[in-house]
Amino acid sequence: MADFLPITTTLINNLKVEIREALRDDFEPDSRFDEFYQWHISAGKHMRREYNLANRESFKKHFRQRIKEKENIILGAFHKEKIIGIAQLSFDLDNNKIKHVGSWGVVIHPDFQNKGLGKSFIQTIEKIALNMGIKKLESSVYEPNSPAKHLYIDKLGYIVEGVKKCAAFIDNQYVNEILIAKFLK
C-alpha cells in the first residue's frame, strides 16, 4: 500500500501511537472485535451509520468485508496493541470519471479524541491518496460536531462544498451535514 507505513505519532498527551494498515487479524478473536465495537458505539454519535448492540453481527460482517475490498484502505491506530481508532479511504480507480476523487472517514476511541490523532490520520490519508494519484478528497461532518469542523476546515484546509439540510436526527433534533473537500497538491 504505502511504503511509509507504519508511522509512529505522538499525541498531545505524549502517548505514542502506531498508524498502519488495519488487518482482519487485528479484530480477532471476537473479544478484540467486541472491545472495538463497544467504543465504536459511544464514538458513533456523529457518524452516518447507527451503531448499537443489536446490529453488532451485521456491522462485523460489513466491516470484515470492507477491510478486504480493493476500493478501501483502512488504517488502524494502535496503542499498546489495542486499536484506538480507524480511518478509511475509499476510491474507485477503475472508473475514469471519478478516479481522481477519494472519500474518507475517521472514528476515534472517546478517550483518545482531541489529542492529535485525527489530524495524523487525515494527513496520512492525504499522503496515501496523493501517492495513488487521487487529486480530491471528500468527507462530511455534522454541524454540531465543532471539534471536527475546527480540525477539518480551520486546521487542515478543507473547504465547504455544500450543506445537506436536516440530514440526521441527533440528540432529539435535526442537524445539517456539511460536505467538505480538499484538492491535494
Stockholm file with secondary structure:
# STOCKHOLM 1.0

chainA/1-185         MADFLPITTTLINNLKVEIREALRDDFEPDSRFDEFYQWHISAGKHMRREYNLANRESFKKHFRQRIKEKENIILGAFHKEKIIGIAQLSFDLDNNKIKHVGSWGVVIHPDFQNKGLGKSFIQTIEKIALNMGIKKLESSVYEPNSPAKHLYIDKLGYIVEGVKKCAAFIDNQYVNEILIAKFLK
#=GR chainA/1-185 SS CCTTCSEEEECTTSCEEEEEECCGGGGCSHHHHHHHHHHHHHHGGGSSSCCCGGGHHHHHHHHHHHHHCTTEEEEEEEETTEEEEEEEEEECTTCTTTTTEEEEEEEECGGGTTSSHHHHHHHHHHHHHHHHTCCEEEEEEETTCHHHHIIIIIITCCEEEEEEEEEEEETTEEEEEEEEEEECC
#=GC SS_cons         CCTTCSEEEECTTSCEEEEEECCGGGGCSHHHHHHHHHHHHHHGGGSSSCCCGGGHHHHHHHHHHHHHCTTEEEEEEEETTEEEEEEEEEECTTCTTTTTEEEEEEEECGGGTTSSHHHHHHHHHHHHHHHHTCCEEEEEEETTCHHHHIIIIIITCCEEEEEEEEEEEETTEEEEEEEEEEECC
//
